[in-house]
Amino acid sequence: MKQDAERASAGADWHDGGWLFATPTGRGTATRVDYDEWKELLRDAKVRDGRLHDARHTAATVLLILGVPERAVMGLMGWPSTSMAARYQHMVDSVRSGIAEKIDGFIWEVPAGE
């Protein structure tokens, strides 16, 4: 893990603040650094410009598409209530189609032995 290497390299200069994203000495990064790195990532990936917050909506929707249970999504996203799912997860056609296929199979499935 990169942060473990930075911790070892920093030695006594390491400040363990529990940051997920930290400087090479363990301190929290400035908001502007996050913003600049996000914009650079978008440019390098040649995708449309967007807010970093938009990535939360995308991540939440991808988890919905993958069928990740809501409780697990809540833990990953740091949501205190299920109402946050309605705010961040956006219904997409592939999810609608999957639901329709499941209902179709349930309704029209021929019981075994018939």
N, CA and C of each residue as an Amber inpcrd file, in Angstrom:
protein
   342
   0.8540000  -1.1770000   0.0000000   0.0000000   0.0000000   0.0000000
   0.9000000   1.2410000   0.0000000   0.5440000   2.1950000  -0.8330000
   1.3720000   3.3920000  -1.0000000   1.5280000   4.1640000   0.3170000
   0.4510000   4.2620000   1.0730000   0.5320000   5.0330000   2.3060000
   1.4510000   4.3650000   3.3290000   1.4880000   3.0420000   3.3420000
   2.4060000   2.3390000   4.2470000   3.8560000   2.6790000   3.9040000
   4.1630000   2.7470000   2.6020000   5.5190000   3.1080000   2.1660000
   5.8400000   4.5440000   2.5520000   4.8540000   5.4410000   2.3980000
   5.0760000   6.8410000   2.7760000   5.2810000   6.9640000   4.2810000
   4.5190000   6.1790000   5.0480000   4.6580000   6.1970000   6.5100000
   6.0640000   5.7640000   6.9060000   6.5460000   4.7000000   6.2890000
   7.8920000   4.2000000   6.5920000   8.9470000   5.2140000   6.1810000
   8.7680000   5.8310000   5.0350000   9.7260000   6.8100000   4.5310000
   9.7620000   8.0730000   5.3930000   8.6010000   8.4900000   5.8910000
   8.5150000   9.7190000   6.7020000   9.1040000   9.5190000   8.0870000
   9.0630000   8.2900000   8.5820000   9.6230000   8.0090000   9.9090000
   8.9880000   8.8710000  10.9920000   9.8300000   9.5850000  11.7410000
   9.3610000  10.4140000  12.8570000   8.5480000  11.6190000  12.3910000
   8.6480000  11.9770000  11.1160000   7.8830000  13.1140000  10.5900000
   6.4270000  12.7450000  10.2540000   6.0860000  11.4510000  10.3600000
   4.7280000  11.0150000  10.0300000   3.7300000  11.5030000  11.0880000
   2.6240000  12.0440000  10.6360000   1.5340000  12.5090000  11.5140000
   0.3080000  11.6770000  11.1800000  -0.0370000  10.7580000  12.0760000
  -1.1570000   9.8620000  11.8090000  -2.4640000  10.5200000  12.2060000
  -3.1120000  11.1240000  11.2210000  -4.3960000  11.7640000  11.4610000
  -5.5560000  10.9180000  10.9870000  -5.2610000   9.6920000  10.5060000
  -6.3200000   8.8050000  10.0450000  -6.8940000   9.1910000   8.6920000
  -6.1590000   9.9900000   7.9420000  -6.6440000  10.4390000   6.6410000
  -6.5640000   9.3200000   5.6190000  -7.5920000   9.1820000   4.8010000
  -7.5760000   8.2250000   3.7110000  -6.6690000   8.7370000   2.5990000
  -6.7820000  10.0310000   2.3030000  -5.9100000  10.6860000   1.3380000
  -5.0540000  11.6550000   2.1140000  -3.7680000  11.4410000   2.0790000
  -2.8670000  12.2330000   2.9060000  -1.6340000  12.6510000   2.1140000
  -0.9340000  13.6190000   2.6790000   0.3480000  14.0310000   2.1060000
   1.3680000  12.9300000   2.4100000   2.5580000  12.9870000   1.8290000
   3.5790000  11.9680000   2.1180000   4.0100000  11.9050000   3.5860000
   3.6020000  12.8810000   4.3960000   3.9180000  12.8350000   5.8260000
   2.6730000  12.5870000   6.6710000   1.5540000  12.2190000   6.0300000
   0.3630000  11.8270000   6.7690000  -0.6220000  12.9230000   7.0910000
  -0.3190000  14.1360000   6.7380000  -1.2550000  15.2310000   7.0150000
  -2.3700000  15.2350000   5.9710000  -3.5020000  15.8320000   6.3250000
  -4.6120000  15.9470000   5.3890000  -4.2540000  16.8570000   4.2290000
  -4.8440000  16.5830000   3.0760000  -4.5770000  17.4110000   1.9040000
  -5.5240000  18.6050000   1.8770000  -5.0910000  19.6500000   1.2320000
  -5.9160000  20.8430000   1.0820000  -7.0220000  20.5570000   0.0710000
  -8.1710000  21.1750000   0.2590000  -9.3080000  20.9900000  -0.6420000
  -8.9190000  21.2890000  -2.0760000  -8.1390000  22.2900000  -2.2920000
  -7.7470000  22.6770000  -3.6440000  -6.9410000  21.5720000  -4.3330000
  -6.1350000  20.8400000  -3.5680000  -5.3510000  19.7450000  -4.1250000
  -6.2940000  18.6770000  -4.6790000  -7.3040000  18.3260000  -3.8950000
  -8.3150000  17.3660000  -4.3240000  -8.9670000  17.8210000  -5.6270000
  -9.3680000  19.0720000  -5.6550000 -10.0340000  19.6480000  -6.8320000
  -9.1160000  19.5840000  -8.0500000  -7.8860000  20.0370000  -7.8950000
  -6.9420000  20.0590000  -9.0100000  -6.6420000  18.6500000  -9.5300000
  -6.4740000  17.6900000  -8.6070000  -6.1990000  16.3210000  -9.0330000
  -7.4070000  15.7130000  -9.7430000  -8.6160000  16.0310000  -9.2940000
  -9.8340000  15.5490000  -9.9440000  -9.9290000  16.0850000 -11.3740000
  -9.6950000  17.3900000 -11.5280000  -9.7640000  18.0050000 -12.8550000
  -8.6960000  17.4180000 -13.7810000  -7.5090000  17.1720000 -13.2550000
  -6.4340000  16.5700000 -14.0440000  -6.8180000  15.1520000 -14.4770000
  -7.4050000  14.3970000 -13.5650000  -7.8400000  13.0430000 -13.8790000
  -8.8670000  13.0500000 -15.0120000  -9.8230000  13.9650000 -14.9670000
 -10.8310000  14.0640000 -16.0260000 -10.1920000  14.4140000 -17.3670000
  -9.2660000  15.3680000 -17.3410000  -8.5750000  15.7480000 -18.5840000
  -7.7850000  14.5780000 -19.1520000  -7.0160000  13.9040000 -18.2990000
  -6.1870000  12.7800000 -18.7440000  -7.0420000  11.6340000 -19.2970000
  -8.2140000  11.4290000 -18.7080000  -9.1040000  10.3540000 -19.1570000
  -9.9310000  10.7700000 -20.3700000  -9.8440000  12.0540000 -20.7260000
 -10.5890000  12.5900000 -21.8740000 -12.0970000  12.3760000 -21.7370000
 -12.5850000  12.6400000 -20.5230000 -14.0300000  12.5860000 -20.2820000
 -14.5250000  13.9880000 -19.9680000 -15.8280000  14.1570000 -20.0440000
 -16.3960000  15.4850000 -19.8310000 -16.0640000  16.0130000 -18.4390000
 -15.9950000  17.3100000 -18.3390000 -15.7290000  17.9560000 -17.0570000
 -16.9100000  17.7200000 -16.1260000 -16.6620000  17.5870000 -14.8650000
 -17.7190000  17.3810000 -13.8940000 -17.2120000  17.6660000 -12.4920000
 -18.1700000  17.8230000 -11.6040000 -17.8130000  18.0430000 -10.2000000
 -17.3840000  16.7250000  -9.5590000 -16.5160000  16.8050000  -8.5970000
 -16.1100000  15.6130000  -7.8580000 -17.3330000  14.9730000  -7.2120000
 -18.2610000  15.7950000  -6.7580000 -19.4800000  15.2830000  -6.1310000
 -20.2820000  14.4230000  -7.1120000 -20.2240000  14.7400000  -8.4080000
 -20.9260000  13.9440000  -9.4080000 -20.4360000  12.4970000  -9.4000000
 -19.1810000  12.2990000  -9.0430000 -18.6250000  10.9490000  -8.9940000
 -19.3220000  10.1100000  -7.9260000 -19.8060000  10.7410000  -6.8600000
 -20.5530000  10.0100000  -5.8310000 -21.8510000   9.4600000  -6.4030000
 -22.5310000  10.2780000  -7.2090000 -23.7650000   9.8150000  -7.8510000
 -23.4610000   8.6520000  -8.7900000 -22.3910000   8.7900000  -9.5640000
 -22.0080000   7.7230000 -10.4940000 -21.6790000   6.4470000  -9.7370000
 -20.8820000   6.5610000  -8.6820000 -20.5050000   5.3830000  -7.8970000
 -21.7390000   4.7130000  -7.2970000 -22.6530000   5.4930000  -6.7490000
 -23.8620000   4.9370000  -6.1460000 -24.7200000   4.2350000  -7.1910000
 -24.8200000   4.8240000  -8.3780000 -25.6210000   4.2210000  -9.4500000
 -24.9700000   2.9440000  -9.9630000 -23.6530000   2.9270000 -10.0840000
 -22.9500000   1.7150000 -10.5120000 -23.1930000   0.5920000  -9.5040000
 -23.1660000   0.9060000  -8.2260000 -23.4340000  -0.1110000  -7.2060000
 -24.8600000  -0.6470000  -7.3350000 -25.8110000   0.2130000  -7.6830000
 -27.1850000  -0.2140000  -7.9340000 -27.2340000  -1.1660000  -9.1240000
 -26.5710000  -0.7970000 -10.2270000 -26.5360000  -1.6260000 -11.4310000
 -25.9370000  -2.9960000 -11.1250000 -24.9100000  -3.0230000 -10.2770000
 -24.2510000  -4.2750000  -9.9160000 -25.0720000  -5.1210000  -8.9450000
 -26.1500000  -4.5510000  -8.4180000 -27.0030000  -5.2970000  -7.4940000
 -26.4480000  -5.4070000  -6.0930000 -25.5730000  -4.4840000  -5.7190000
 -25.0080000  -4.5030000  -4.3670000 -26.1280000  -4.1880000  -3.3770000
 -26.2810000  -4.9830000  -2.3190000 -27.3520000  -4.7420000  -1.3480000
 -27.2750000  -3.3280000  -0.7620000 -28.4390000  -2.7390000  -0.5370000
 -28.5060000  -1.3570000  -0.0670000 -27.7130000  -1.1430000   1.2250000
 -27.7670000  -2.0910000   2.1320000 -27.0330000  -1.9570000   3.4070000
 -25.5270000  -1.8410000   3.1460000 -25.0310000  -2.6190000   2.2030000
 -23.6090000  -2.5550000   1.8660000 -23.2820000  -1.2180000   1.2010000
 -24.1710000  -0.7530000   0.3330000 -23.9630000   0.5440000  -0.3190000
 -23.9330000   1.6470000   0.7400000 -24.8420000   1.5740000   1.7010000
 -24.8680000   2.5780000   2.7710000 -23.5250000   2.6280000   3.5010000
 -22.9790000   1.4610000   3.8030000 -21.6920000   1.4130000   4.4950000
 -20.5670000   1.9820000   3.6520000 -20.5450000   1.6190000   2.3720000
 -19.4880000   2.1160000   1.4790000 -19.5760000   3.6160000   1.2720000
 -20.7930000   4.1170000   1.1160000 -20.9770000   5.5280000   0.8090000
 -21.0150000   6.4030000   2.0660000 -21.1310000   5.7840000   3.2320000
 -21.1820000   6.5510000   4.4760000 -22.5390000   7.1900000   4.7160000
 -23.6070000   6.5530000   4.2300000 -24.9510000   7.1000000   4.3950000
 -25.5550000   6.6520000   5.7200000 -26.1860000   7.5720000   6.4520000
 -26.8040000   7.1950000   7.7170000 -28.2060000   6.6110000   7.5530000
 -28.8450000   6.8280000   6.3900000 -30.2120000   6.3440000   6.2090000
 -30.4440000   5.9080000   4.7670000 -31.4680000   5.0900000   4.5740000
 -31.7910000   4.5980000   3.2340000 -32.3050000   5.7090000   2.3250000
 -32.7470000   6.8070000   2.8800000 -33.2400000   7.9080000   2.0350000
 -32.1280000   8.4790000   1.1580000 -30.8860000   8.2830000   1.5540000
 -29.7700000   8.7670000   0.7490000 -29.6750000   8.0000000  -0.5680000
 -30.1050000   6.7420000  -0.5760000 -30.0830000   5.9630000  -1.8130000
 -30.9710000   6.6220000  -2.8620000 -32.1200000   7.1070000  -2.4470000
 -33.0330000   7.7700000  -3.3880000 -32.4100000   9.0440000  -3.9450000
 -31.5960000   9.6800000  -3.1740000 -30.9560000  10.9190000  -3.6020000
 -29.7880000  10.6720000  -4.5560000 -29.0240000   9.6190000  -4.3120000
 -27.7920000   9.3900000  -5.0630000 -27.8820000   8.3280000  -6.1510000
 -28.7250000   7.3130000  -5.9610000 -28.8070000   6.2440000  -6.9500000
 -29.8810000   6.6010000  -7.9780000 -29.5210000   6.5490000  -9.2360000
 -30.4400000   6.9260000 -10.3100000 -30.8490000   5.6800000 -11.0860000
 -32.1640000   5.4950000 -11.2510000 -32.6910000   4.3370000 -11.9550000
 -32.2770000   4.4020000 -13.4250000 -31.7320000   3.3200000 -13.9230000
 -31.2770000   3.2540000 -15.3050000 -32.0060000   2.1100000 -16.0020000
 -32.0200000   2.1510000 -17.3310000 -32.7630000   1.1640000 -18.1150000
 -32.3300000  -0.2710000 -17.8390000 -31.0310000  -0.4950000 -17.6450000
 -30.5680000  -1.8750000 -17.4200000 -31.1360000  -2.4410000 -16.1190000
 -31.3020000  -1.5990000 -15.1060000 -31.8870000  -2.0590000 -13.8470000
 -33.3700000  -2.3400000 -14.0470000 -34.0800000  -1.4480000 -14.7520000
 -35.5010000  -1.6590000 -15.0480000 -35.7020000  -2.9670000 -15.8150000
 -34.8700000  -3.1880000 -16.8160000 -34.9850000  -4.4040000 -17.6270000
 -34.7400000  -5.6480000 -16.7790000 -33.7500000  -5.5870000 -15.9080000
 -33.4580000  -6.7210000 -15.0310000 -34.6170000  -7.0430000 -14.1120000
 -35.2510000  -6.0050000 -13.5900000 -36.4160000  -6.2010000 -12.7180000
 -37.5540000  -6.8400000 -13.5220000 -37.7980000  -6.3200000 -14.7210000
 -38.8680000  -6.8570000 -15.5700000 -38.6220000  -8.3280000 -15.8960000
 -37.3760000  -8.6780000 -16.1900000 -37.0450000 -10.0720000 -16.4940000
 -37.2810000 -10.9800000 -15.2880000 -36.9400000 -10.5020000 -14.1100000
 -37.1640000 -11.2970000 -12.8970000 -38.6570000 -11.5110000 -12.6580000
 -39.4380000 -10.4610000 -12.8240000 -40.8850000 -10.5770000 -12.6260000
 -41.4810000 -11.5090000 -13.6770000 -41.0490000 -11.3630000 -14.9160000
 -41.5150000 -12.2320000 -15.9970000 -41.2380000 -13.6930000 -15.6690000
 -40.0140000 -13.9780000 -15.2280000 -39.6550000 -15.3460000 -14.8750000
 -40.4590000 -15.8670000 -13.7060000 -40.7660000 -15.0240000 -12.7690000
 -41.5330000 -15.4220000 -11.5840000 -42.9790000 -15.7140000 -11.9570000
 -43.5740000 -14.8450000 -12.7510000 -44.9910000 -14.9940000 -13.1160000
 -45.2070000 -16.1470000 -14.0850000 -44.3370000 -16.2600000 -15.0740000
 -44.5700000 -17.2200000 -16.1470000 -43.7860000 -18.5160000 -16.0040000
 -43.0520000 -18.6510000 -14.9040000 -42.2720000 -19.8630000 -14.7070000
 -43.2150000 -21.0420000 -14.4950000 -42.9690000 -22.1320000 -15.2080000
 -43.7880000 -23.3260000 -15.0700000 -43.2560000 -24.1250000 -13.8920000
 -44.1010000 -24.4190000 -12.9010000 -43.6370000 -25.2080000 -11.7360000
 -43.0960000 -26.5760000 -12.1700000 -42.1200000 -27.0800000 -11.4330000
 -41.5200000 -28.3740000 -11.7430000 -42.5800000 -29.4670000 -11.6890000
 -42.5290000 -30.3800000 -12.6540000 -43.4560000 -31.5150000 -12.6730000
 -44.7150000 -31.2440000 -13.4730000 -44.8730000 -30.0620000 -14.0230000
 -46.0720000 -29.7900000 -14.8220000 -45.7660000 -29.8390000 -16.2770000
